[in-house]
Amino acid sequence: MRIIIHKALLGFLIFLLPYTLYAQPYVLPQQTDRWAIQSDGSIKWIINGRLPHADHIEMSGEKVSVWVQYALDSAGRSSVSRTVVFPTFRMLPDATRSHIDYTFVDNELPRFFINGRQLKTDLAVGKKSGNLTYNIQSISHKGIMRIEATTSNPALVKIERSIFPSVDKPMAIEKFVFTNITDKPVNISMEYLRREVRTDSMQSKVRPHTVIMGSVGDGSRILQPGGHTAFAVYYMATDFPARPVTVNADAEEKAREKRIKTILSPLQLRTPDTLLNTEFKFAKIRGTESIYKTKVGYMHGPGGLAYYAAIWANDQAEYTYPFYAFLGDSIGNLAAMTSYRLFARYMNPEYRPIPSSIVAEGDATWQGAGDRGDQAMIAYGASRFALAYGKPDSAKVLWPLITWCLEYCHRKLNDQGVVTSDHDELEGRFPSGKANIPTSSLYYGALLSAANLGKQLHQPKAQTDAYLKQAAILKVNIEKYFGGNVEGFETYKYYETNDVLRAWICVPLTMGILNRAEGTVNALFSPRLWTADGLATEAGKETFWDRSTLYALRGVFQAGETERAMDYLRYYSRRRLLGEHVPYPVEAYPEGNQRHLSAEGALYCRIFVEGVFGILPTGFNSFNCTPRLPKEWNEMALDNIHSFGSVFDLKVSRMNDGKLNISITCHGKTINYKINDGGTQMVAL
C-alpha cells in the first residue's frame, strides 16, 4: 500500500518539527567536578591532572579589590597575576572607570631562597640550574585564596600562600608561610623590596596617587624540623608616600577572616543539600564584600575591574538592596540608604529620568543608554527594601523617591497602557523595542509594594488604592500587549514585534503574574533558551548573562514548578561552585569573560529567600510565606534572618498528612502554622 502525503501537509510537518523538538526540555549534561567542598566550608582543587587549567577570582574590602588570575600549564608550572584596584583613588576626568589599578605578576615578587637556592614561583622554573621548583598541590577558596605547595628536588619545605584584601585599608596582602618538612635545619630568606609608582599630577584627582609594592618580614632565619615562619608582600595605594608604612599581615588576615564570618553568620540556609548550602554561603560573600567606603558613604559596587565607587539602578537598587534587607549586614544596609539617597538627588519637577548610574564616588553620572526603565527598577527595589528592612524612619526617607519613580513610569505609559523606555538593562546590546516586558513587570511589582508601604506610613487611602488600581490595569495591559505565541510557546513577546524567545520573559513570574506560567517555564527550560551555562539572552545566540538565569530560577519556584526548578538550580549551582570557573555566579559571556560581579551573588540568594521560601514583604513586621519544599526534602530552614525589624528563624517541614508546617522562632518564642503544600501563610512578627 502506498502512502501519499500532500505537499502542503509535508511542508507543515517540516515547519512544525523544530517546535516539537523545542517543546522537549533541555537535557542537562553530566558534570565533572574540579573542586570539592571541604569540612570547613571552603572548596579545594587538589592538583591531580586535568591540566592545563586557568581561572580568576575577585575579592574586595572597603578600600580595595584584588582580582587574581591563576593558571597551571600542562607541566604543572604555575603563574599568578594580581590586579589590585583602588576605588577611591581616582583620575580625571570623572568617569565610571577613573579609579586606579595596577597588575603585579610573579616575577616581580621579592626573591625567596632556601638553603641558598632560589625558589622560582612562576613559569620560568628550570631555566637556571640550581633553582628550586615550586609545585602547587592544591588551591582553596573561602573569602581568602589559599595555595598549598612544596619544593622539589628535594622537597624541603611546605609553602602555604594566601592572597586577600585588607578589610578597611587600600591594600592587598600576599602571605607566605614556610614549614620545614625535613629532619634537618633549613635556612629561609626573602629579599627586601619596595617599589613605587606615582600617577601624573595633572590627571590625578585631588593629588598624585602612589602605589607601593613592598615586603614584610624580609630577611633570613633558620627553621628547625617542623618549624615555620611567615613573610608577606603588600600592594597599597597612598597619597602620602613619605609616611612610614607599617603592615601587620597576621592582623590583616584575622580581620579578613572575621569579616567573612560576619557575612556568613546571619541568614543561614539549612537544607539536606550541602551543595546548595555552600553556594548560598559563597554567593553571600561576593554579594556583600564588594562595598566601598567613599566620601559620600558606603557604596556597593559590581567590581569586575570596571565598576567601583559607583551604583546602578539595576545592580544595586533592583538586585542587591532588597536582599540586604534580609541579611542584616550593617554596612550593607548603610550602602543601600546611601545609594537611594544619591538617586533621590536627581528627582526633578519636569520628570526627566534619573541617571542609570552615579559614578566616581557620587561626583558624576552615566546616562549613555538613556532611560533603561531605571525608574521602575528603583521603585521596585526601594519599596521592597523599605518593607523588609522594617524601619519606619528609613522608609519615610525613601517614600518620596518611590512615589516620584512611580509617577515617572505612569507618565511613560503608551496608548496600550505599558511603560515605554529608550532601552532595557542590556543597553542596546539586543533589541528591546519601544516598550519591554521587564520594565512593565517591575513597575507592576513596585505598585503593589508601594501600596503596602503607603499603608504602613499612613499615607492617604486614595493614594494606596490608586496604586492597586493601576497595578490591576497594568496586569491586564501586560497580557494584551506582550502575551503571545513565540516559537511555539504560549509566553511573552519581549517587545511588541518580537518573534524570538528571550531570557527576560521570566520577570512576570517573579512579580506574581502567573497566567502564562506554564508556557513561560517550558520556554525557559527548552533547548532554545537553556544552555550549558544557563539561559541564552536570545534564542540562537551564545551570549548569556547569569542575572537573567537567576531571575528565572526564582520565578519558576514562585510559579510552583518546584521539582523542575530544583533540577536546574542544582545543575547551575554545581557548575558555578565546583566546575571550571568558581566559586560565584558570574556576569556574562562573551562580554566580561564571566567576571564575578557582586550583584549576581545577591540574586542567587534571592532564589531561596523569595523563591524557595516564598517570602513576600507586606509590612514592616509582616510577610506572606509560600514555601516550595522539594518532595525529597523533609525540611528546610533559614536561620538568623535579620528583617522586618526582628531577628528570627524560619523552618518549613513536611507533616505526615502531606501538609507543611511553618515554624517561626522570634524573641525566644515559636509559632507554628499549618498550610497545604503550595499554600500561602501571612506571618506577623
N, C-alpha and C positions, 0 to 999 in steps of 0.2 A: 504494500500500500504506500502510495506517495503522499507526503505531507507538503502542501503548498502554503507558504507564508506570504501574504500580500506585502509588497514593498513598503507601503506606508506603515504597516504594523511592525515590520522588521526595523524600520527606521526609528519608530517609537521605542521599541525594546532596546535598541542600541543607545538611544538618548537616555533611557531610564536606568541603564546598567550602572553608570557611575554613582547615581544617587542611591541605588540599592547597596552598593559597596560602602558608601559613606555612612549609611544608616547603621552599619555594624560598628560597635565601639572600638576604639584604638586598643590594640593588643599590647599591653605593657611588656617591654622586653626584659629578659633576665639581666640582673645586675651583678657585677663582680666588685666587691668592696676592696678598696685600697687601704682604708683606715679602719680602726676598731675602737669601740668605746671601752674606756678603762674604768676601774673601780672608783677612781677619784672624780669621775665625771668628765675627764678630758678625752680627746681622741688621739690615737697614736698610729703612725705609719712605721712599721718595722721594715727596714730595707732588706728585702729578700728576693730581689729580682724585679721583673717588670720595669726595666729601665730602657731608655731614658724617661724621665718624668720631670715636669716643671709645674709650679703653681705660684700663687701670690695671695697675700692676706693683708688686711689693713687693721690697725689698732690705734685707738685715739684716747687722748686726755684733754684737759681743759684748755691747754695752750699748744698742743702739738698733735700731729697724726703721723704715724710711720707705716709706710707701705713696703712690705717685704716681698721680693721676688726671689724664689729659691728653686734650684734645679740640680738634678744629678744626671750626668751623661751616661752613656751605655757602659762605661767602665766603672761607674760609681763615684766619679770625681764630682765634687760639689762646687756650686757658685751661689753666693748670696749677695743680693743688691738691696740697699735700703734707701728709699726716697723719703726724706723727712720734711714734712710740711709744717709751716708756722703760720696759722691762720690770722693772727693779729699783727704780724709784721708784714706791711703791705707796701706796694709800689704805686706809682702814679702813671696814668690817671686811674681813678677808682673804677673797678670793674669786678665782675664775678671772680675772675682768676688772677687778681692782682696780688695775692699772697706770695710769699717767697717759699721756695722748696729747693732742696739740694739732694743729689744722689751720691751715695758712698758705696764703693764696691770693695770686695775682699782684699785686693792688693793694696788698698790704702790703709789697712789696719796697721797698728804697730806690730813689729815682728816679735814672734814668740820663739824662745829657744829652750830646748830640753836636753840637758847634758851637753850643751854647746852646739847642738844640731838644730837648724831652723825648722820650725813647723810650718808647712805650707797648707793653707786652708782654701786654696782656690784651684782652678783648673790647670794651673801651671805646675802641679805636682809632678815631680820626677824629672823636670828639665835640668835641674842641677843636682849632681850626685851628692849624696850626704844629707839631703833634706829628708825630714820625716814626713810621711804621708798622713793625711787626716781622713779617717774613714768614718763616715756618718753611719751610725747604727739605727737611729730612729729619730723621728720628729713628732712633736706633740703640740696640741693647741688647747688652751682654755684661758683666754684672755692674755696669756703670755706664750710666745712661741719658744719652745724649748727643743734644742738639738743635742742629742747624745752621740758622742763619737769616741774613737780610740785612735791612738797612734799605732803604726805597724812597723815591722822590720827593725827591731822587735816592738811589741806593744809595751809601752812604758807607763802611760797614764790614760785615765778616762777623763774626757772633757765634757762638761755639761755647759752648754751655751744657751743663754736666754736673751731674747730681744723683746722690749716692751716700752711703752711711752710713760713718761712721768705723769702722775695724776694731775698736778697743778702747776708745772713749770714748762717753759718752752724747750723741752729736752727729751730726747730718746736715749735709752740705755742699752748697751750690749755687754752682758756679763759673762765671764769665762771662769768656771770652777774646774781646777785640775786636781785629780786624785791619783796618787801613786798606787799602781796596781802590781808593782814588783816587790821583791823581798829585799831590795837594796835602796839606799837613799837616792833621790833624784833631784837634780838642780833644775829649777824652773825660773825663767826670766821673761819679762816683757819690756820692750824699749819705751822710753818716754816719747810722747807725741803731743804736739799742739799745732794745729793748722787752722788758719783763719782765712775767711774770705769776706769782703765788705762790699755792699751794694753801692751803686752810683748815687752820690748825694743829690744830684739834680733830679733823679727819678724816684728817690725814696720818699715815702710819706712820713712826715714829721722830721725824721733824721735818718742818716745812713744806718743800715742794719748789718750786724756782724754775725756770721755763722762760724762756730768753732767746733772742731773735732779734736778731742783730747783723750789722754789716757788717765786712768785712775789706778793707783796702787802699783805703778810701774817699778821695776827693779828686779832683784834676784833673791831667791830663797831656796832653802833645802827642804825637800819633803821626805820625811821618813816613810817607811812602808805603811800604807793605809792612810797617810796624812793627806790633807787637801789645802788648797789656797785659792784665792779669788783675785782676778783682775777685772777691769772694766774699761769700756770706751764710751764716751758720751758725745752726743751730737746736739748742740744747743744754739739758740739764737739770743742775741742781746743787742741792746743799743748802747751799752756801756762796757766795751771790751776791756777797759783798763781795770775794772773792778776784779778782785780775786774771785776765782771760780772754785767753789767747794762742792764736791759731788759725793754723796753717800749712796753708793749703788745698792747696798743691802736695804737701807731705809726706803729707797725709791721702789724696790721690788716688793717690800712688805706693803707699802701704800697702794701699789697696783693690785696686789692680791686682795687687800681689804676693799678696794673699790669694786672689784669683780664680785666679791662676796656680798657687798651691799646691793648690787644689782640683782644677784641671784636669790637673795633671801625672800623678798616679797613675791607674791603671785607665782606660787609654785604649782606646776602641773603634775598631778599624780594619776597615771593610767597604768594598765598592765603592759603597755608597750614602751620599753626602755628607749627605743629609737626616737619615738615622738617626744618623750620627756626630755631627752638630751638635746634634740634640735631646738625645742622650745627654749631651753636654757641658753643655748648659743645665740639664738635669734634675739633674746633679751639683751645679751651682752652687746651685740653690734647695734641693736636698735636704741640703746641707751648711752653707750660710751661716747658717742660722737656728738657731744655737747661742748661748745667752746665758750669760754668766759671772755666776753668782748666788752668794749667801752659802754655799750648800751645794755649790758646784762648777758645772761646765758642765752646762747643761740644754738639750737640744734642744726646740724648741717649734714648733708648726704655724704660728703667725703669723695672718694674715688679720684684723688689727685686733682680735683677740679672745683668742688663745691664746698667752700668753707666760710665761716662767719657770714653766712647768707641763708635766707629762708625762701621757701616756695609755697605757693598756695596749695599745691598737691602734696609734695613730700612731707611737709611739716604740718600745715593747717588741717589737711584732709586725712593723711595716713597716720601720722605719728602721735599727735597730741590726744586724740580720743583713746589711744592705748595707754598713754601716760596717766590718764585719769583712773586707771585700774592698777597700775604698777606701784604708785606711791613713792617713786623716787623724787626726793625733794628738789634736786637740780632739774630733773625733767619737767616738773610742774612749773618751776620758775621760768624755764625756757619757753614753755607753752604760753604763759601770760605775757612774757616779753614779746614774743612773736605776734600774738594777736594785737597787742598794743601798737606794734610797728605797722601792721596792716591798717589799723584804725586811723593812723595819721593821714591816710590818703583818701578818707571819705570826703566827699565834696557835694555841694548842693546841686550841681549840674549832673550828677550821676555818671561822671566819667569813670572808666574801670579802674579799680585798684591794681597796681602793678603785679604782674605774675610773681616777681621775685624782688626782694630787698637785699642788697649785697653790700660788701665792704664795710661790715660792722654797722650797717644802717645808713651809711653815707651816700649810697647810690641805689638805683633801681634798674631792673631789666624788664623790658616790655617788648622784646623782639618778636614775639609771636602774636602781639595784640591781645585781645580778650580770648582766653582759652577756656572760658567757663569758670574763671578763677573765683568769681563771687559765689557761685554755687558751691565750690569746694570749701571756701572759707565759712560760709553759713552752715554747711553740713558739719564740718569738723568742730567749729566753735560751739555750736549748740549741743552736739554730742558730748564734747569735753565738759561744758558747763554743767550739764545734768549729772554726769557720772562723777565729776570732781566733788560735787555735793557741798560747795561753799558759796552761800548766797552773795557774799561781798564780791567774790570774783565774778560770779555770774552777772551781777549788776554792771561791772566794768565791760563785760563782753556783749551785753544786750544791745547797745546802740550799733555796734559793728554788725551783729547778726541781722538786725532789722533793716539796716542800710543795704546789706547784701541781698536780702530777700526782696526789697523794693527794686533794687537794680535788676534782678532776674525777672521780676514781674513786668518791668518796663521793656524787657527784651523778648517778651512773648511775641511770636509771629501770628498771622491770621489763623493758623491751625492750633494755636494755644500751646506751643512748645518753645523752649528757650533757644534763641539764636546766639551764635558766637563766631568770632573770626576763625578760630581753630579749636582743637581739643588739647589735651595734655601732651599729645605727640607732636605738637608744634609744627604741623605741616609735613612731617615725615611720611604720613599716609593721608589720603583724602578724608575729609570729615564733613563735607557739605556745609550748608548754612546753619544747620541745627543737628546735633548729635545726641545719641541715646544716653551717654553717661551724664552730660550736663543736666538734662531734664530730670534724670533719675536722682541725681544728687540734690537738685532743687526740691524735688518731692520729699526726699528724706529730711531735708533741712526744715521744710514747712511743718512736718509732723513733730520733729524735736522742738522746734521753736514754739509750737502751740503748747507743748508740755512745759517748756521752760517759762513761757509767759505766765502760765497759771501759778508756777512756783514763786514768781516775782510779783504776783498780784497785779499783773497788767490788765487793762480793760478787757472784759469778756468779749467785747465786739472784735478786738484785735485777734485774740486767740481763735475765736470762731471763724474769723475771716481766713486765717491760715489753714484751718482744717477744710474749709470750703474750697479754697484754692487748690489744696492738695488733692481733693476728690476730683475736681475738674481736670487737673493736670494728669491724674492717673488715666482717666478716660482718653485724654488727648494723646498721651504716650502710646496707648494701644492703637488708636486710629492712625497716628502719623508714622510710627515706627513698626508696628506689628505687621508681619507678613511671612511669606514662604521664601526662605533664602536657601538655595541649593538643596531643596527637598526637605528642609526643616521648618516647622512652624515656630518661628522665633522672632527676632527683631532685625530690621534693617539698621545698619549703623547710622545712616543718614537717608534722606528721602529716596534717592535714586540708587542706593547701594544694592548690589546683587551678589556680593561675595561675603562669606562669613568673616566676622571679625571677633577678636578675643573679648573686647569690652562690652559685648552684648550681655555679659554676666551681671552688669551693675544693677539692673532692676531686681534681680534675686536678692541682693544684699540690702535692698530698700524695702523688702517685703512685697514686691509686685510679682505675684506668682502665677498669673493667669496663663502665661506661656512657659511655665517652668519645665514641663516635660520636653518640649521641643528644644528649648534652650540648653538643657542639660545634655540631651542627646547630641546636639551640635558641638558643644564644648568638648565632649569626650569622643568625638568622631575622628577618624583619620584626617579629615580636612583641617582640623584645628589643633588637636593634641599631637605633640611631637615628643621625641625622647627627652626634651628639656622643658616640657610644659606646653603652654598654649603659644601657637604662632600668632603674631599680631594680626596677620591677614592670611586667610587660607591660601596655600600655594607658595607662600614666601618663607624664607629661612629665618627672618627676624623674629626674635622673641624677647619679651620683657616680663620678668618674674612678677612684677606688680599686678599684671592682669591675671596671671595664673593664681596668685594668692587671693585676689578678689574673688575669682571664680570658685575656688575651693570653699571659701567662706559662704558664698552664695548657694552652692549646691547643698551644703549642710543645712542652711536656713530653709531651703526648699524641701527638706525632709528626705533627700536621697542619701541617707547616711552611709549605707554599705558601699555604694559606688564612690562616694566622695572619699571614704576612708581608704579604699584601694589606691586611688590616685594620690592621696595625701601621703600614704606610706611610701609609695614609689618616689615621689618628689623629695620627701624628707631624706630618704636613704641616699639618693643621688647627690643632694647638697651636703649632707653630713659626712658620708663615708666614701664618696666616689672620687672623681678625678679633680674636682675643684671644690675645696672645702674651706670653712665649715658653715658658711652662712648663705641665706638667699642672696641672689645676685641682681644686678640691674638689668642688663640687656646683652644681646649678641646679634649681629657682629659689632654693633656700636659699643664702645666702652670695654670690650674684652671681658665681659662678665665681672665688672667691678663689684666689690662688696659694699654697695651703698647702704646707708644706715636705715632708711625708712622701710626698706623691704623687710628688715627684721621685725619691725613693729607690725607690719601687715601679716607676717607669718603668725605672730602671737594672737592677732585678732581672729584668725581662723578658729582658734579654740575658745576665746572669750565670747565672741559673738556668734560663731557658727556652731561649734560642738556643744558648748554650754548654753548657747542661745540667750545671752544676757542683752536686753534692750532697755536702756535707761528711760524711765518715765518721770522721775522726780529726783529731788536732792537726796532722798533716802529710800527710793523705791525703783524697782525694775521688774520687767517681765522676764521670766525664765522659761525657755523652750528647749530643754536638753535633748541632744541626739546621741543616745548611748548605743554604741555598736552592739550587735547581737552577741558577739563572743566576749564582751566585757560584762562583768557583773557590777562594776562600779568605776567611778572616776571622780576626781576632785580637783578643785582649785583652792589652794590654801593661802592664807595670809594676803587676801585681796584688800588693797587699800583704796576704797572707793565709797561713794555715797556717804561721805562724812564718817565712815566707820572702817574698822579692820575686821574682816570676817572670813570664815571658811565656808565653801560651798561643796557639798558632796552629793552625787547622784548615784543611786544603787537600784538594782533590779529586785523586785519583790517576787514572792512565789506565785502570785496571781498574775504576773506579767506586767503589772503596773510599775511605775517608777516612784521612788522616794527621794525627795529633795530635802537635804538636811542643811540648815543654815546655823552656824555657830558664831555668835557675836556677843562680846562682853560677857563671856562665860556661860551664856545660855544657848540652848539648842532648840530650834523649832523645826518640825518635820511637816512636809507637805506631800500628800499622795496624789499623783496625777496619772492619767492614761499615757501610755507611750506615744509621744508626738504631741502631747497636750502642752498648754502654757499655764504657768502659775505666776500670779502677781505676788511679789515679795516686798514687804516693807520692813526696813531695819529700824 
